[in-house]
């Protein structure tokens, strides 16, 4: 029996690596002889570099860069030949900002630009920037400032400092990445501005109240007027990713690609699934968004192409079962339900996930490919 275990992180509790190890341990508790292949995954957000390093090897380049509030933070760039992988969350992630200090009007993506610069200095000709989990809403202005764009003091001071910006010089930043292919790895398709934009959709989770969201959207509009006068890039799908970091990369000639697809290709999930009896994936919350291109959706579709059943383990499960089945999900299991409470699921995540995996393993002979559990 070969089980491929390919989860995302369980946000706030377990990394993808920890989640995969917990599921594998639970399965082996019941089936000691099972061949469990752990394949931790990321959609481009937190864990992007760790997951890819585990899958493809390469060399980690340790850096000290500007964090979201200006203090230095440590971050790695993954170098694989002439391709570099940068995780934006390592430089400007929400986890780097204490809860009582979260304010996307102040946080900056400057550190992301510094990581890109280090990658280029190291010889990278392609730089893939994993997006997600950011604390910022500056449209990538801080990143541009780190690469030489001006006025540096305004661009690097957070989204709020962009209000009233009349002009910006991005030419130095363009020269800094000349000849380098930039890729924004994200499955977010939001534009920069408006009701579906960076501020309105993601601002509240970063500390912005409704009034702050309106102010941030207006500030980003000023920034866009100064850098994209014809309006083409601000409306592009993915421009609003990571608080508008996608927009900043588009200004530099970058492209937006699926973070899920890039990671699944890098780890070779297609070939692994082809030889499996079962694929197990998971994330913190398996909900309607999970079936709109997020990582479990990509894993399930990969398994389905080979006629292999796929089960989901998640902290909470609210996705419609019929929609999940159409996506290739055989069954979904809630950690909160199995643990008995949210508190237990959060405080003993690894132990409870291991126990849940063992329960699934015991039931596995009674789970068939038509999507029924017994």
C-alpha positions in Angstrom: 0.0 0.0 0.0 1.5 3.3 -1.1 0.1 6.5 0.5 1.1 9.9 -0.8 0.7 12.6 1.9 0.7 16.0 0.4 -0.8 18.7 2.8 -0.5 22.5 2.9 0.2 24.1 6.3 -2.5 24.2 9.0 -2.3 28.0 9.5 -1.4 29.0 13.0 -0.7 25.5 14.2 1.3 23.2 11.9 3.7 23.7 9.0 3.2 21.6 6.0 6.2 19.5 7.0 4.8 19.0 10.5 1.3 18.1 9.1 2.7 15.6 6.7 4.8 13.9 9.4 1.8 13.7 11.7 -0.4 12.1 9.1 2.3 9.6 8.1 2.9 8.7 11.8 -0.8 8.1 12.3 -1.1 5.9 9.2 1.9 3.8 10.2 0.4 3.3 13.7 -2.3 1.3 11.9 -0.4 0.0 8.9 3.3 -0.3 9.9 4.2 -1.8 6.5 2.6 1.0 4.4 4.8 3.0 2.1 4.1 6.6 3.1 5.5 9.3 0.9 5.4 12.7 2.5 5.3 15.6 0.1 4.7 18.9 2.1 3.2 21.6 -0.1 2.7 25.4 -0.4 0.6 27.6 -2.7 3.3 30.3 -2.7 2.6 31.6 0.8 4.4 30.7 4.1 6.5 27.6 3.7 7.1 28.1 -0.1 10.9 28.0 0.2 11.0 25.2 2.8 8.8 23.0 0.7 10.7 23.6 -2.5 14.0 23.1 -0.9 12.9 19.7 0.5 11.6 18.7 -3.0 14.3 20.0 -5.4 17.3 20.6 -3.2 19.3 23.6 -4.3 21.3 26.0 -2.2 19.9 28.3 0.5 21.3 31.8 0.5 20.8 33.3 4.0 20.0 37.0 4.0 19.2 39.8 6.5 16.6 42.1 5.0 14.2 44.9 6.1 11.1 43.5 7.9 7.6 44.8 7.5 8.0 47.4 10.3 11.6 48.2 9.4 13.5 46.0 11.8 15.8 43.4 10.2 14.6 39.9 9.7 16.3 36.7 8.5 15.1 35.1 5.2 16.5 32.6 2.8 16.6 32.6 -1.0 16.5 29.2 -2.7 18.9 29.0 -5.6 18.5 26.1 -8.1 20.7 26.7 -11.1 19.9 30.1 -12.6 16.4 30.1 -10.9 15.8 31.6 -7.5 12.8 31.2 -5.3 11.8 34.0 -2.9 9.1 33.7 -0.3 7.5 37.1 0.3 6.2 36.1 3.7 9.7 35.6 5.0 10.3 39.4 4.5 6.8 40.9 5.1 4.7 38.2 6.5 1.8 38.8 8.9 3.4 36.5 11.4 6.3 39.0 11.7 4.0 41.7 13.1 2.6 41.5 16.6 -1.2 41.5 16.6 -1.4 44.8 18.4 0.9 46.5 15.8 -0.8 45.3 12.6 -1.3 48.3 10.3 -1.1 47.9 6.6 -0.7 51.6 6.2 2.8 51.2 7.8 4.1 47.8 6.7 6.4 47.6 3.7 7.5 45.1 1.1 11.0 46.6 1.0 12.5 43.3 2.2 11.1 41.4 -0.7 12.9 43.8 -3.1 16.1 43.2 -1.1 15.7 39.4 -1.5 15.1 39.8 -5.3 18.3 42.0 -5.5 20.3 39.3 -3.6 19.0 36.6 -6.0 20.0 38.6 -9.0 23.4 39.3 -7.5 23.8 35.5 -7.0 23.3 35.0 -10.8 19.5 34.2 -11.0 18.0 34.8 -14.4 14.5 33.7 -13.2 13.1 34.8 -9.9 9.9 33.2 -8.7 8.3 35.1 -5.9 5.9 33.1 -3.7 3.0 35.3 -2.6 0.7 35.0 0.3 0.5 35.6 4.1 1.7 39.2 3.8 1.1 42.0 6.3 1.4 44.7 3.6 -0.8 46.8 1.4 1.7 49.0 -0.4 1.3 47.8 -4.0 4.8 46.5 -4.0 6.1 50.1 -3.6 8.6 49.0 -0.9 9.9 46.3 -3.2 10.4 48.8 -6.0 12.2 51.2 -3.6 14.7 48.5 -2.6 15.5 48.0 -6.3 16.2 51.7 -6.7 12.8 53.3 -7.5 12.0 56.7 -6.1 11.1 58.7 -4.1 12.5 56.0 -1.9 11.3 57.5 1.4 7.7 57.6 0.2 7.7 54.2 -1.5 9.3 52.4 1.4 7.1 53.8 4.1 4.0 51.6 3.7 0.7 51.9 1.9 -0.5 55.0 3.8 2.6 57.0 2.6 1.4 56.6 -1.1 -1.5 59.0 -0.6 -1.1 62.0 -2.8 1.9 60.6 -4.6 2.3 62.6 -7.7 5.1 60.9 -9.5 7.4 57.9 -9.2 10.6 56.9 -11.0 10.6 53.1 -11.6 13.4 53.2 -14.2 16.2 52.3 -11.8 14.2 49.3 -10.6 13.6 48.2 -14.1 17.4 48.4 -14.8 18.1 46.4 -11.7 16.2 43.4 -13.0 17.0 43.9 -16.7 17.2 40.5 -18.4 15.6 38.7 -15.4 12.3 36.9 -15.7 10.1 37.7 -12.7 7.2 35.4 -11.8 4.6 36.1 -9.1 3.5 32.7 -7.9 0.0 33.1 -6.6 -3.5 31.7 -7.0 -5.1 35.0 -6.0 -6.7 36.7 -9.0 -7.8 40.0 -7.4 -7.1 43.3 -9.1 -5.2 46.1 -7.3 -8.2 48.4 -6.5 -11.9 48.4 -5.8 -14.2 46.1 -3.9 -12.3 43.0 -5.0 -8.9 44.7 -4.6 -6.0 44.4 -2.2 -7.3 46.7 0.4 -10.9 45.7 0.5 -10.4 41.9 0.4 -7.2 41.5 2.4 -6.8 44.7 4.4 -9.1 43.7 7.3 -7.1 40.6 8.1 -4.0 42.7 8.3 -5.5 45.2 10.8 -7.4 47.7 8.6 -10.9 48.8 9.7 -13.4 50.0 7.1 -12.1 53.6 7.2 -8.5 52.4 6.8 -9.5 50.2 3.9 -10.9 53.2 2.0 -7.9 55.3 2.7 -5.5 52.5 1.6 -7.5 52.0 -1.6 -7.3 55.7 -2.4 -3.6 55.7 -1.6 -3.0 52.7 -4.0 -5.1 54.5 -6.6 -2.7 57.5 -6.3 0.3 55.1 -6.6 -1.3 53.5 -9.7 -1.9 56.9 -11.3 1.7 57.7 -10.8 3.0 54.4 -12.2 0.4 53.0 -14.5 -1.4 56.0 -16.1 -3.2 53.9 -18.8 -4.7 51.6 -16.1 -3.8 48.3 -17.7 -1.8 46.8 -14.9 -3.9 47.8 -12.0 -6.8 45.8 -13.3 -4.8 42.7 -14.2 -5.7 39.4 -12.4 -3.2 38.9 -9.5 -2.2 42.6 -9.2 -3.8 42.6 -5.8 -2.0 39.6 -4.5 0.0 40.0 -1.3 -1.3 43.5 -0.7 -0.6 44.6 -4.3 2.9 43.1 -4.5 1.6 41.4 -7.6 1.1 44.9 -9.1 4.7 45.9 -8.3 6.0 42.8 -10.0 3.9 43.5 -13.1 5.4 47.0 -13.2 8.8 45.3 -13.6 7.6 43.2 -16.5 6.8 40.2 -14.4 4.0 37.6 -15.0 1.5 35.9 -12.7 1.5 32.1 -12.6 -0.3 29.6 -10.4 1.6 29.0 -7.2 -0.1 25.7 -6.7 0.7 24.5 -10.2 4.4 25.5 -9.9 4.8 23.7 -6.6 3.0 20.6 -7.7 5.2 20.4 -10.8 8.4 21.0 -8.8 7.6 18.2 -6.3 6.6 15.8 -9.1 3.1 15.1 -7.6 1.7 13.8 -10.9 4.2 10.9 -11.1 3.8 10.2 -7.3 0.0 10.1 -7.6 0.2 7.8 -10.5 1.8 5.1 -8.4 -0.3 5.6 -5.3 -3.2 3.7 -3.7 -4.4 6.9 -1.9 -3.5 10.6 -1.7 -4.0 12.5 1.5 -4.0 16.3 1.5 -5.0 18.9 4.0 -5.1 22.5 5.2 -6.4 24.6 8.1 -9.9 25.1 6.7 -11.4 23.2 3.9 -14.1 25.5 2.7 -15.7 26.9 -0.6 -12.5 28.7 -1.4 -10.5 25.5 -1.2 -12.5 24.4 -4.3 -11.6 27.5 -6.3 -8.0 26.7 -7.1 -6.4 26.4 -3.7 -3.9 23.7 -3.0 -6.3 20.8 -1.9 -8.2 21.3 -5.2 -5.0 21.0 -7.2 -3.9 17.8 -5.3 -7.4 16.2 -5.7 -7.5 16.9 -9.4 -4.0 15.5 -9.8 -5.1 12.3 -8.0 -8.3 12.1 -10.0 -6.4 12.1 -13.3 -4.9 8.8 -12.3 -8.1 7.4 -10.8 -6.6 7.5 -7.3 -8.9 8.5 -4.4 -8.0 11.6 -2.4 -9.0 12.4 1.2 -8.7 15.7 2.9 -7.8 16.3 6.5 -8.5 19.8 7.8 -8.9 21.8 11.0 -12.5 22.6 9.9 -14.5 21.3 7.0 -17.3 23.3 5.5 -17.0 22.7 1.8 -20.0 21.3 0.0 -19.6 17.5 -0.3 -21.0 17.3 -3.8 -18.7 20.1 -5.0 -15.8 18.5 -3.3 -16.6 15.2 -5.0 -16.7 16.9 -8.4 -13.2 18.2 -7.7 -11.9 14.6 -7.0 -12.2 14.6 -3.2 -13.3 11.2 -1.9 -13.9 12.3 1.7 -13.0 15.1 4.0 -12.3 14.8 7.8 -12.4 17.6 10.4 -9.8 17.8 13.1 -12.1 19.8 15.3 -14.8 17.2 15.1 -12.4 14.3 15.8 -10.6 16.2 18.6 -13.9 17.2 20.2 -13.3 20.9 20.3 -11.5 23.8 18.6 -9.3 24.2 21.7 -8.2 20.6 21.6 -7.5 20.8 17.8 -5.5 23.9 18.2 -3.5 23.1 21.3 -2.7 19.5 20.4 -2.6 19.8 16.6 0.1 17.3 15.8 -1.2 14.7 18.3 -4.8 15.1 17.2 -3.9 15.0 13.5 -2.0 11.8 14.0 -5.0 10.3 15.8 -7.3 11.4 13.0 -5.0 9.9 10.4 -5.0 6.6 12.3 -8.8 6.7 12.3 -8.8 7.2 8.5 -6.3 4.4 8.1 -8.6 2.0 10.0 -11.5 3.0 7.8 -9.6 3.0 4.6 -10.5 -0.4 3.3 -14.2 0.8 3.5 -13.6 4.0 1.5 -14.0 3.5 -2.2 -13.3 5.5 -5.3 -16.9 6.6 -5.8 -16.6 9.0 -2.9 -18.2 7.1 -0.1 -16.8 6.5 3.4 -17.9 3.8 5.7 
